[in-house]
Amino acid sequence: NKETEKISSFMQAMNVAHRPILRRAGAKIIAATHARAYPAFPVPHAEVRVHEWQTKRPDATLLRNANASEGGGATRAWYVEQIRTARVYEVARRTELSEMSRLSDRIGGGNVVLAKREDTQNTVLSFKLRGAYNLISSLSPEALQRGVVTASAGNHAQGVALSAKSLGGRAEVCMPVSTPQIKVDAVARLGAKVVLVGDDFDSANNFAIRRAAERGMTFIPPFDHPLVIAGQGTIGKEVLEQHTTPIHAIFVPVGGGGLIAGVAAYVKHFHPEIKIIGVQPSGCDAMRQSLLTGSRVRLPAVDSIADGVAVRTVGEETFRLCRDLVDSIEVVSEADICGAIGDMYDDFRSIVEPAGAFAVAGARKYLEVNGCTDARVVAITSGANMNFSSLGRIASSFPLPPPRLPKVPKVANTATFPKVANTATFQPEWGTPT
């Protein structure tokens, strides 16, 4: 409401030195405002915690203005306007926000988990289409004809390929050699040229940047560009439009940070009381380590079953936004991820890729570990591109829990039926053999 927006704007405009005090005071006012607006839905978290990384950021990054098209730090208001006017719906669709009733029952405590189904997104089955199209659609006709090039572990590649094809341009995609074949084939079917290079995303990304410079093509970053971030942020806008009752937290899978940065930029502008919680695997947590350190770190190696988040270094702009807006990062194990894939199948009979299950795994762990009650949380299921050969290992290692079938009382069968003599004889139409 207007009162909450005024408080949020005032907090943003004040000097960063007073930020921790303002956060605590503002959170109490916001909680009171929330209680008046929704008396039947008390705020499960009345205090907004000031995280260690939020007290370390330099003053210059608080309200920095720069040219967003050049990848500089844009203001939060700029992001909100870009998200509102994004052209993503020329190719993408507004995905469902569906309750995971079976998982919610297993967690108990009156908690409700809602899945934002980006795994059902048009054609590419991933949210990545939004950011890719939003950036490529801003290019001139001449730039489209020269072509675009990108690096991706799979889903962003499909988004770039489909976007370039839809806008009449051509695309080249550099992918790590470990990319699942299902994603390589999908990119090729969309008309892009695929180049397999390097053992991880960073190697492929460096190759793609050099290729763009050598051939005069436009490089499309997979996450670290304001227009890509704004495209992904349309998911946050949809969540607020689709679910008008109070939300405790939104769980977002994190690789390079484009999705969580975009969602946080929009949601925190209107509802600073909603927690934005990132989810990363234990062997690939570059964003978490960067936030705790206070600057971007480079992982020596990545180890995760989720190829979609195999990122050693997060983006500069995504890190800037996350440091200011993200509440916490939940770390999940391989067992948590595989269990969440099972949870998705149990509720929707849909199979998501490992990265697509991060948010569900993080939401379940958060609610159970913290003993939450009556909390409504949203988990963004980000993609459904997984090799078929991987399903056997996941299903056998982490089977679904047995279904809870209602007990049916046994009833004695007292009915009797009269016996009837079988007097009919069968005569085949070709006659009785002699």
C-alpha positions, 0 to 999 in steps of 0.5 A, a space after each residue: 500500500 501507499 504507506 509501505 511504499 513511502 517508508 521504503 522510499 524514505 529508507 532508500 534515500 537516507 544515508 547508508 550509515 543509518 541504514 541498520 537502524 532504519 531497517 529495524 524501525 521500518 520493519 516494525 512500522 511495516 509489520 504494523 501496517 501489514 497487520 492493519 491491512 490483513 488482520 487475519 494474516 499476521 506477519 510471521 517475521 516482524 523483524 527484518 534482519 540486517 545481514 553482515 554483507 549489508 553493513 559492508 557495502 560502500 556508500 557509492 553503491 546505494 543509489 548509484 546512477 549509471 547507463 543501464 544499457 552499458 551494464 552499469 549500476 541502475 537504480 531500483 526505480 529504473 528496474 521497476 519501470 523496466 520490469 513493468 514495460 518488459 517485452 517478454 510476453 511477445 514470446 513468453 507466457 505468464 506461468 502458473 502459481 500452484 500450491 504443492 498440497 502434498 508437500 505442504 501436508 508433509 511439512 505440516 504446521 499449517 505451512 503452504 508451499 506454492 510453486 511458480 512453474 517456470 518449468 512449464 515456460 513456452 518452448 524452452 521450459 525455463 525462465 531464461 527466455 524472459 531475460 534473453 528476449 528482453 535484451 535481444 529485442 532492444 538491439 537494432 536491426 543491423 545488430 541482429 543481422 550481424 548476429 548474437 553470441 552467448 555462453 550458457 550451460 543450456 537454458 539461457 542458450 535456448 532462450 537466446 536461440 529462440 529470441 534471435 529466431 523470433 526477431 529475425 537474427 542469427 545466434 551462436 551459442 558456446 556451451 561447456 562440453 559437459 552440457 546435457 545432450 538434451 540441451 545441446 539438441 534443443 538449441 540446435 533445433 531452434 536454429 542456433 550454431 552450437 560450439 562446445 568448448 571448456 569444462 565449465 561455464 566460465 571457460 565457455 563464457 570467456 570464449 564467447 566474449 572473444 568470439 563476439 569481439 572477433 566477429 563483430 557480434 553482440 554478446 548476450 550475457 546470461 545474467 549480468 546485464 540490467 535488461 536480462 535482470 529486468 526480464 527475469 524480474 517479471 516473475 516477481 511481478 507475476 507472483 505479486 499479481 497472482 497471490 494477493 495474500 501475505 507471503 512469508 518468503 520467495 525462494 529463488 535458485 541462484 547461479 550467476 544471480 540474474 533471476 534473484 536480482 530481478 525478483 528482489 528488485 521488484 518485490 522489495 520495492 513494493 513489499 520489503 517485508 517479504 523475504 527473498 531467499 536464494 538457494 544454492 548447492 553446497 558445491 557451487 555457492 559462489 553467491 553465498 560466499 561472495 555475500 559473506 566476504 563482501 566482494 565477488 569471489 571466484 570458486 576454484 571449482 564447481 561440484 554439483 549435479 545441476 549443470 545450470 548453476 555451474 558458475 564460478 563467479 557471480 555477476 557484478 551487477 547481480 552481486 550489487 543488487 543481491 548485497 542490498 536486497 537478498 535476505 539470506 542464502 539457503 544451502 542444499 545437498 544433493 539429497 535435498 535436491 533429488 528429494 525435491 525433484 520427487 516432491 515436484 513429481 508427487 504433486 504435479 507429475 512433472 519432472 524438473 531438472 536439478 536446478 529447477 528443484 533448488 527452490 523447493 528443496 530450500 523452502 522445505 529445509 527452511 520451513 522444517 529447520 526453523 519450525 515455521 508455522 502458518 507461513 506461505 512461501 513461493 518456490 520458483 521452479 526454474 526449468 525442466 531440461 534434464 537428460 533422461 539417463 539421469 532419472 534412474 539414478 535420482 529415482 533409485 537413490 531417493 525414492 518417493 515416500 510411500 503414499 498415505 492411503 486412508 484405512 478402509 474397514 474390512 467388511 465381511 462378504 455375506 452375499 450369496 449367489 445361486 449357482 447356475 449350471 453351464 449348459 451352453 455349448 460352443 459351436 465354432 462357425 467352421 464346424 465341429 472337427 472330425 
